[in-house]
Amino acid sequence: MGGYRALLYDVVSDSPGGRRSGASLMCGIAFLRAPALSSGERSERMAEALQRLKHRGPDESGHFLGGDFVAAQTRLAIIDLKGGHQPMRDHSGRWVLVFNGEIYNYRELRKQLAGRWTFRDDSDTEVLLAGLVTEGAGFVERLDGMWAFVLHDTASGDLLLSRDRFGKKPLYYRRHGELFACASELPALAALTPDVAVTEDAAGIADYFRYGYALPGRTCVAGVSEVLPAHMLRLRSDGHIVQQRYWTPSVEPWKGGFEEAAEHVRELLTQSVHRRQLASDVEVGAFLSGGVDSTTVCALAQKSGFGKLRTFTAGFHEPTYDERAPAARAAAELGTLHTAEEISPDMAAALATELPRRMGQPFGDSSLVPSALVASVAARHVKVVLTGDGSDEIFGGYARYMGRLLRQRYHRLPAPLRSIVERGVLAMPEPYAHHSGSLLKRAHLFVRLAREDRDAYIGPPAIRKETLAQLVPGLGTGNSMPDLPWPNDPDELRQMLLMDSLVYLPQDILQKVDRATMMFSVEARSPFLDKELFEFVVRLPWQWHFSGMRGKRLLHAAMRGRVPDFIWNRRKQGFASPVSHWLRGWLGDDLMAIADSGDTGVVDVAGLRALLHEHRAGRADHSQPLWLAYAYLRWRAG
């Protein structure tokens, strides 16, 4: 742990050229209203919360202490390095704003507001404040960007909270009597409410073990909620909370043709990449894995006229989990300035130990570990990176989509024939390799899918039902889904695409990337999660995304000739961790040491031990359920 902590300190405190103090738009925010506390007590709690948010904004911090509240922010300087200090107040002092994010169209909005507001700096923070004060909450609908903010009206006592459309920026809150607190991360929220015990939410834990994360608006911590993506939350002075959706994309079918759609996708994606490079006063780099999504973003960014693009990747020693070779090839063909590093076992072990505590709740995606490590590499060179997040959900990139198509055809076979196929596959031990490099691994995954009950799809299940019953017997029911912006689609595959954009994307992918990058004070921007691009693609026929058993047909057509040809022939891999290998050694030992040391909550130790024994014996790959148990027990252990 000592080496890891030293690296973390170096990354956030001693980046090339030093951190320039000043305006910081990407950051951590916190707010506490507590009438029963003294101003000194509120200040002390906020100071601890800011300490826990420092990694999100090491450049500077600020706070404002009001009559019964305190608002604060930690800052990472990206835009207008000399202005935009927060918390920001309007000219009259009535309104107080803390804001985390980037508003990409802030220059355009500033021009529209100029006649009604006297601007004091060039930051997007003041544009947001000006718009909210002069136009009200409806101004949020005009924003293009990613954000989480809290606006306090000191005259009425009302609060307005909001998150961006896709949920890139987090915002958690707790109300306890007259006290109301919110923060960018759960450990900071706990610091604002130290007299309220952090206990498990039974429904949230049930969701976690079924999906690997809490469902939208929920958490695994009792009494703590999350502002929903694409929503505004109003807290009235009388304590009444109202949360409403401000964005509902149309799913009315588009009338044009395939080639026309591909051309429009190319235009929209090119514009999106350009906007995310332009909205910065510091250098913008990019993650590059050598897959379709990151390579597409890097290709467009490299040609946008901002100079030679810096790209970054990190890989493992285990071959089927290592993407350094294709990333290096893509970088060479694109002409980027590329940096690649191997993830050492001691670094992986240190992060696996530390990350569950930093998350503030269990999180079941083990790719959080390599995501944090590649962020640590990028942080030595840049403060902003572009990513390929969101492409799989809107262009049909996940193997589970093709698996559903194949299952539809597979179930047309006679039942006896299917039984022979399944027995033959399951008779062979499941390999530890990543599915992208093992046909047998893919066969095992498909047989599991073929045997699944066809429940209403919410998200990809984290583990099989029989394994769930063995690991966490007696697990209760989970939370219900919040209201959906669209009616259920009668087509199974299109419904999966829509649900993944509403659930899996914000609760898994975006949460992972936000925590991994902000842990090392790096801002991540996702060109695929562009409002106009999403609103267009979501209206297209789902069949346009698939060619045989391969996805992203439309994206391929849009980027033909602009991305190296070899990229399209690579099998999708994803940024996964070799957890299956780790569990045979240090991770398995650590897991059982934690399980044997005390209260294991809902996890059955006998079931856990049996799964680990079977995994280590090579009879099955139980890496996912075992990682779920590890992240849960690590979080409980503090």
N, C-alpha and C positions, 0 to 999 in steps of 0.2 A: 504493500500500500504506500510505502514511503516514496518509491519511484514514481508512482502514478500521481500522488499529490504534488510532487515536485514539478511534474510535467504540466499539471493543471495550473499551477501557479505561474509557470513560465508563459503559458499560452495566454492567459488573461491579463498578465501584468507586464509583459515585456515583449509585445509584438513588434515587428520591424517598424522603426520610425517612432515608436511610442504611441499611446492613445492620446488623441487631441481632445481636450475637454470642450464642451459646447453642446449644441443641440443634439438630442438623441431621440430618434423616433422609434427605433427598435429597442425594447427595454422590458423592464418588469414594473408593474403598477400594483398599488395597494391602497385600500381605503377602509377607514374604520369610523363608524359613528357609534358612540357609546356615551350617552348622557350621564350615566351613573359614575363614570370614571373621571378622575381629575385630569387636567391637561398634561400633567407630568406622567401619569400612568399611560395615557394614550400615546404620548411621545416615546415612552420606553418600549411599549409593544411595537410601535412602528419601526423603531430603530432595529429591533431584532428581526422584524419582517424584511426590512431592507437588506440586512446582512445576509439573509437567506435568498435574496433575489440579486445579489451583487453580480453573479456570473452572467445574468441577463443584460447587465449594463454596467461595466466596470469604469466607464469614463467619468461618471459624475452621478450624484444623487441629489434630490431635492424634496422638500416636504412643505406643506402648508397646514398650520394648526388653526382651526376655527373654533367657534363657540362650543360645539359638542362633537367635533369630528377632526380627523387628520387625514390628509391625502398625500400620497408620496409616489415617487418614481425613481428607478435607477436607469441610467442612460447609456446607450451605445450610439455614438455619433455616426450618422449616415448622411443626413441632409441638413444644410445650413448649419455648419459646424460652429458658428458663433452665436446663433440665436435659438429661439424655440424652447427656452428653459421651462421645465415643468416642476410642480403643478403650474398650469397657466390660468390666469384670471382675465376676465374681460375688463374693459376700461372702467366700468362702474364698480368692479369688485364683487358683483353679485354671483357670477358663475365661476366655478372652479373645475378644471378639466385635467385628468390624467389619461394618457393615451399611449398605447403600445401598438406599433404597426407602421405601415407605409401607405400613403394615399398617392397612387401613381398619377392621377389626373389633378393633383392639387394646383398646378400652375393654371390650368384651364378654369378651375373653380375659383381661384383667386381673382382672375380677371372679371368673372361674373359678379363677384362680391365687392369689388373695389369701390363702387359708388356708395355702398352702404356700410363700409367698415374702414377705419384707418389702421392699416397694417403697421406693425412695429418691427417685424422681421420677415424672413423669407421661408419660414418653415411650413410644413404641411400641418403641424400641430395648430398653428394659429388659423389656418384655413378651416380646419375642422371646427375649432371653437367659434369662429365667425359664422360659419354656416349654421351650426346648431342654435346659436343665439338669435340670429336674424331670421332664420327660416323654420326653426323648430326641428323636432325629431325626424320629420320627413326628409331632411337633408341627407340622411344616411343612405337613402335610395340612390343618390347621385354619386356616391363614392365608388371609385374603382381602386381596389387595393385589398389589404389585409389589416385587420384591426381588432382591438378590444379596448374599450374606453369606459370611463366613469365620468359623468357630468353631474355636478352637484349645484342645485339652485339654493343658495343660502337664504333667499327671501322666503320661499315656500317650504323648504326642507326636502323637496323631492329629489330623487336620484334617477338618472337615466343610464342604463348599462347597455352595451351592444357588442356583438361579435360579427366578424365578416361572414360572407355568404357560405364559405366552405368550412369554416371553423379552423383556420390556420393558427389564429392567435387564441390562447386559452384565457378563461376568466371564470373562477370559482367563487362561490359565495356561501355564507352562513348567516342565518338570522337566529338570535337567541334572546328572547325577551325583547327589550328595547335596543339591544345591540345588533348592528348589522356590519358585516365585514366582507370584503372581497379582495382577491389577489390573483396574480397571474399563475401562481403555483400553490399546490396544497401545503407544503411545508411553511410557506410564508403566511398562508391563511391560519394555520395552527398557531403561529406566533402571535397573531392578533387576538386569538381567543384561547389563551393558555388555561383558563379556568374551566373550559369545556373539554372533557376527555375525548381523545381520538379513539372511537370504537368502530367496529365493523358494521356496515349496513348489510343485513342478511341478503336482501334482494340483489344488491350490487355485487356481492361476492358470488351469488349464484350466476349472475350474468357473466362475471369474470371467468368462471370455470367453464361456462358453456361457449363463450366467444373469445376470451382472452383479453377483454377490456370491458369497462362499464359502458352501458348504452347511453345514447345522447341525452344530455340534461341530467344524468345521474353520476354518482361516484360510488366507490366502495366504502366511503366514510359516512357514518350515520350523521344526518343533519346537514350535510354539505351537498350542494347542487352545483350545476354548471350552466352558465348562460348558453342557450342553444345557438348553434350556427344560424345565420340569416334571421336572427331575432333581436328585438329590443326588449329589455326588461325595465319596467317602471316600478320604483318603490316610492309610494306616496308617504307623506309625513305621518299619516295615520297608521302606517305599517302594512297597508294593502299592496300586494305584489301582482302585477299584470305583465305577462310575457306574450308578445305578439310577433308573428312572422312579417317581415317587411319585403321579402323577395320570394316569388313563386314563378319559376320559369315555365313557359308554355311548353307542352308536349304535343301540340297540334302538328301533325305531319307536314314536313316541308314538301313543296311541289316540284322542285327542280330535279335534275338528273345527277348521276354519280360523278361524272367528270367535273361538272360545275361545282358540286359540293367539295370535291377534292381541291379544286383551285381556291375556293373560298376558305377552306381550312388552312391552306398554306399561307394565305394573306393574313388571316387572323392570328395565326401562330407566330408569324414573322413580326407583326406589330406588337404582340404580347412580349416577346423576347426583347424587342427594342425598348419598350416602355420600362421594363424591369432593369435594363442596363442604364437607361437614361436617368431614372429617379435615384441618383446616388451621387454624392460628392467624394466617394472613395472608390477604389478599384473593385470591380465585380468579377469573381471567378465562377467556377462551375464544378460540380461533381460529375465524373465521367466513369461509368462502369463498363462501357463497351456494349451496352444493350441499346435497344431501339430508342427508348425515351431520352436518356441522358445524351446520347449521341446526336439525336435530332436537335435538342436544345443547344448543344455545343456547336453544331454546324451552323445554326442560324446566328448564334452569338458571335462566332468567329468572323462571320461575313458582314456584321452590322456596322463596321467602321469605328469601333472603340479600341482598336489596337489588338495585339496578340493576347488571346484569352489564356488565363491560367486554369488548368484543370487538375483534378485530384482524384485519386482512388487509393483504397487500402485493401489488401487481400490476406488470405490465410495460407498456411503451409499446405493444408489439405487440398488437393487439386480440384475436386468437384465444387469447392466453395471459393475458388480463387478466380477473380476476373481481371487480374492485372495484365495478362497477355492481350486479351481483346481490347482492353482499355488503352494500352500502349499503342496497339495497331491503329485504333481509331484516332488517337491523338496525333500519330505520325501522319495519317492521311489528311486530317483536318488542319494540321500545322499549329496545334496549341502548344503552350509551354506547360509540360506535364510533370506532375510529381506523384510518385507511387511509393507506398511503404507496405511492408509485411507486418501483420498484427501478431505480436509475440504472445505466447501463452500467458506470461505474467501480466501483461497489459490487459488481456481479455479477462483474466481472473480478477484483477483489481476492479475493473469496470463492472463485471457481473456482481461483485459484492456491493459496490457503491450505488449503482443505478437504482435498484428498488427503493432505497431510502430516499433518494433525490426525487423520485417520481411522486412520492407521497401516497401512493395506492398501488396495488398489484397491477402489473402490466405484462401480458403474456407473449409479446413479440420479441424473441431473442435477437432479432436483427437490430434492436436498439444498441447492442454492444458494438458491432462494426460501424453502425451509423455514427456513434459518438467518436469512434477512433478516426474515421475519415474526416470528421469535423475538426478534430484536434490537429490533423495534418494541414487542412486548409487554413486554420486560424493562425498559423505561423506566417501566412502570406497575405491574406485578404480578410475583410470583415463582412463581405456579402458573397453568397454563392447562389447560382441557379441550379435547380433540380428538375428531374423528370417526373415528379409526383403528380398524380391525377390522370396520367395518360391511360393506364390500365383500366380505370373505372369508366372512362368515357369512350375509349376506342376498343374495348373488349379484349384486353391483353392477358387476363389471367387464365391459367390452365383449367380452372374449374368451369369456365364457360364452355370450353371445348369438351370438357368432361361431360357436361350436361347434354351437349349435342350428341356425343357418342352414346351416352346412356339411353337417350331416346331411341336410338337405332338398336342398341344392344337388347333392350327389353322387348323388341319384336322377335327375338330368337326364341325357340322353344325352351321352356323352363329346364328340362333335363340337360340340354346342351349348356345352358348358362351355369348349371350346377357343376358340370364337369370342368368348365373353364375356371370357376372360382376355387374349386378344390385343388386344381392343379397349381394355381398361382399361390394360394395360401400354404401349400405343402412346402414351398421353398422359403427359407428364412428371409425376412425383409432386410435389405442391405442398409448400411449407415449412410451411404452416399446421397448427395443431393439428387432430387428427382431429375434434374436436367441432364445428369450424366449417367443415369441408370434406367434401362428399360424395365427391369424387374421392379424397381422402386415405383415407377409410374404404374405398373400393373397392379401393385398392392394398393396404391392410392385409388385407382379406378374401381377395384373390387369393393373397397369401402364405400365409395360413392354409390355404386350400383346397389348396395344393400341398405342404403339409408332410407328411412321413412321420408316420404315427400311432405314434410311439414312446410308451413308457410315460411318462405325464405326471409330471414332478417340479416344474417351475415354468415360467413363460412364458419362452421362449428370448429371449436378449438380441438376437441377430442371426441372419440366415438362414445356413444351412450353407455356401452358396457364398461368401457374404461372409466368413464365418469363415475359410474356407480361403484366401481372398485376403489377409486381414489378418494372420492368425497361422498360416501353413502349418506342418504338422508338429506341431500342438498335440497333446499326449498325452491319455491318458484321465484323467478326473477321479476324484473320490472316490465311493464308494458311499454311498447313503443310510443313516443309522442306522435301527435297527429302528423300525417304525411301530407306533403304539398300537392301530391298527385293521387288520383284514384289507382287502386291496384291494377296493374296491366295484366290482361288475360294471357299474354304470352310469357311463359316461364323465364326465358332467357332475358327478355327486355326488363322484366321485373327484377331480376338479379342485378342488372346493370344499374337500374335506378336505386335499388336499395343499397348497393355498395357505395354509391356516391353520397348517400345520406347517413350511412352507419359506419361501414368499414373504413372509408376514407378519412373522416374526421377523428374517429375514435381510436384508430390504430395508426395508419400511415402518417397523418399530419401531427398527431400527438407525439409519435416517435421522433419525427424529424425536428419538431420544435424543441423538444427537450434535449436531443442529441446535439443540435447545433448551438442552442443557447447555453448549454453547459460550458461551451468553449467560446462564448461571446461572438458567435457568428450568426448572421441573419440569412435565412434560407428563403428564396423566392421561387415560385412555381409557375412558369409560363403556361402550362397546360390548364391551370386553374384560373383562367381568364373568364370574366363574366360573359363577354360576347361569344367567345369560342364555345363555352359550355352551352349557352342558350341556343346556339346553332346546332351543335352536334347532337344534343339530346332530342331534337325533333326528327332526326334521320332514321331510316329503317335499320333495325339492328342487323339485318342480313348483310348490310354494306360493310360491316366490320369483320366479316369472316369469309375466308376462302378455304373450302374444305374443312380441315381441322386446325387451321391457323387463324389467329386473330390479327387485328390492326390492318386489315386490308385497305381501309380508307386512308389511314395515316401513311401507309406505304405509297399509295397513289399520290397523296399530297406532297410527299417529300422525295419522290423519284428523281434521281440525278443530283440530289443535294446532300445525301447521306451516303457514306461508303457502302458499296453493294454487299460486302460480306456481312454487314450488320443484320440484314434481313434474313439471312440464312442461318443465323445462330438460334439455337433453342433457348427460349426464355429461361433465365436462371433466377433472377431476384437476388437481393443483397442479404443472403442468409448466413447464419452462424453454424459452424460445425458442432452444435450442441451434442449431437449423438456421439461424437468422438470424445468430447470433454466429459460426458457422463461416465465413460469407462475409466476415467482417471480422477483428476482433481475435483471436478464439479460434482460427480457422484459421491465422493467422500465428503465434500462440504455439505451437500444436501442431507445426507444421513446424520452428520454431526449436528446440524441444526434441528432435525426432526427428533433426535434422541436427547436434546438438551432441555426440552420443556414443552409447554403447551403448543399443540399443533393446530388449534382451531378446528376447522371443518375437515382437515386432511386426516385420513385413516393411516396410521403409521404402518400397520401390517400390509395394507394394500399398496402403499408407497414402496415398501421394502420388496414386495413381490414383483412390482413393475420394474424396479431398478435391477433386481436379480435377473429377470428375464431379458432385460435390455443388455446387461453386461455379458450374458451368456450367448448373445447373438441370435436369440430366437425371435426377436421382434424389435422394431425401432419405436421405443416409447419416449423419444426425446421431447415431443411436445407436451404430453401430460406431466412429465417430470420437470420440465422447465416451468410450467404453470405452478407446480407445487413449490419449486425453488423460489420463484419471484414472490409468491404469497408468503412463504415462511420467512424469507429475508425481510420483507416489509414488516411483518409482525414483530420480528426481532429488533426492529429499529435501526 
